[in-house]
């Protein structure tokens, strides 16, 4: 399960205890606290790892090789598509004549 899924489960347990008055045992509360601490520590570790890395990383934390030009090619293709799209559209709205 991803971190977001685990955080959702913790939120569901906490909100249900607050809204519906569910009683949490000390063991349940301990488990929720350990889970929250684990999420925080995992996020901090991942953040520190990305900051201290000498290897360039993409937005998802995956290493980018120096010979990898796919991002640059994609950006160039996307820019060309957007520019062509803007040129094809008229600047102002011109209503079409109505047909009878």
N, C-alpha and C positions, 0 to 999 in steps of 0.2 A: 504494500500500500504506500502511496506517496505521502509526503509530509502534509500536503493540503488535505488529503483524505483523513489522516490521523487528527489534524487540527479540527476538521469538521466533526469528527466523532467526539472529541473533547468538548467542543462547543455545544453539541447536542446534549451531552450528559449534563453539563453545567447549566444550560438554559432550562432543561426539563426539571432539574432539581429546584431551580429558582421559581419557575412559572407554576409547575404542578405540585410543588411541595414534596417531591420525592426525597426520601431519607437516604443519604449516602453514609455508608459505614466508614469507619476510620481507614479500612483497607481500600475502599473505593477512592476516598480522598487522597490517600497516599499514591495510588496508581495514577490519578489525574495529575497530581503534582509532579511525579516522576516523568510522565509523558510530556508535560509542558516544559520541564527542564530539558528533556531530551531534544525536543523540537528547537528550543533556543540554542542549545549547544551545537546541534547539527548545522543550524543556519550560520552560527558564528564561525564554525570550523570551515564551512564551505566558502564563506566570505573571506576569511584569512587566507585560505588556500588560493583563491583567485587573485588576491592582492599581492601575495608573495611569489606568485608564479612568474618565471622568466619566459615561459612559453606563451605566445599570444593566444588568447582564448576568445571564442565567439560568445554570443549572448547566453548560450546554454551551458557554458563552462567547458565546452569541448575544444581540444587544441586545434589551432589552425596551422597547417603546414605552409611554409614559405612559397611553395610552388602551387598553392591552391588559389587559382584565379576565378573560381566559380562565383564568389560573392561580387567581385568587381564586374564580371560579365553579366551577372543577373541585374546588378544595379544599372549598368549601361543600357541593357535591353529594356528594363522597366522605364528608364528615363526617356528612351526613344519612343516607347509606346505612349507614354503620357504626353509627351510633346506633340506627337502626331495626332493624338486625340484632341488636344487643345486647338490645334490648327484647323481641324476639320469642323469644329463647332463654331457657329456664328457668335459674335460678341453680344449681340442683343437678341431678344426674343422677337421673332417675326411670325405673326400668326399666318396660317395658311388660309387662302381664300376658301370660302364655303362652297360646296358643290350642291346644286339643286337636284 
